[in-house]
Amino acid sequence: MHYIDPHIHMISRTTDDYHRMAQSQCVAISEPAFWAGFDRGSAIAFHDYFRQLTEYEPKRAQQYFIQHYCWLCINAKEAENVSLSREVISLIPEFLNRPNVLGIGEIGLNKNTKNEAIIFQEHVDLAMKTNELILIHTPHLEDKYKGTRMIIDMLQGDKRIQPSRVCIDHVEEHTVRLAIDNGFWCGMTLYPTTKCTPARAADIIEMVGTEKIMVNSAGDWGKSDPLAVPEFIMEMKRRGRTEEEIKKVVYDNPILFWQQSRHWNKDNLKI
Ligand SMILES: [Zn+2]
């Protein structure tokens, strides 16, 4: 089954991973701007990272017929430094017209601090002024429920926000309803043993259905599996779910969300 991985950090993966993803029928990915495995010391380092996301990675993915999209921001993990964050935010507009950029992300909270909240809102303001989609990171480390609640309160406090243009990622059993019931898209990030496993994600689908929900692998610097979405497909098949239901979650839904971006181009899909 063709699938899309809507949240994978290819900066931390080798070209062999692209090869294996293509063999598993991955046809498109999106890579949110995130931590680089180390804290960057200057805004110039982010400028180079944005070039990597918009120039180098699309070419690396294309060798394996995978369409590469991305999201731009300074991530919550490095957003504690407000002056650096503001410098980085000021660099983003020059990249927003690059053809693989879907919007602003992954922005959000990491330790639910005041500085993280300030920088989150400044990113949201940029997205509203430039009419971009938003991808949200919810905390793994500290209180996920509290962080998700804080994020949704900030979004609902901004009357310019249309929830259907925002995806709240890394939802789990106790936060999925906060996202869906308030009209947002949501993503479940699958990890091999910790956090949300493919089996837990299949349980959550049984609870909430297949509307406005997608799954992704993260493929980040921690222990993660770039083939987690195919694992989820197998888990759903084991449970007797239909092709149509599975395809909705792993293919149709990411496209329904992304097609709101002016840069989504279905003609580029190699299927
Ligand atoms: Zn991420």
Residues whose N, C-alpha, C, O or C-beta is under 5 A from the ligand:
A	BS01	ZN	F34
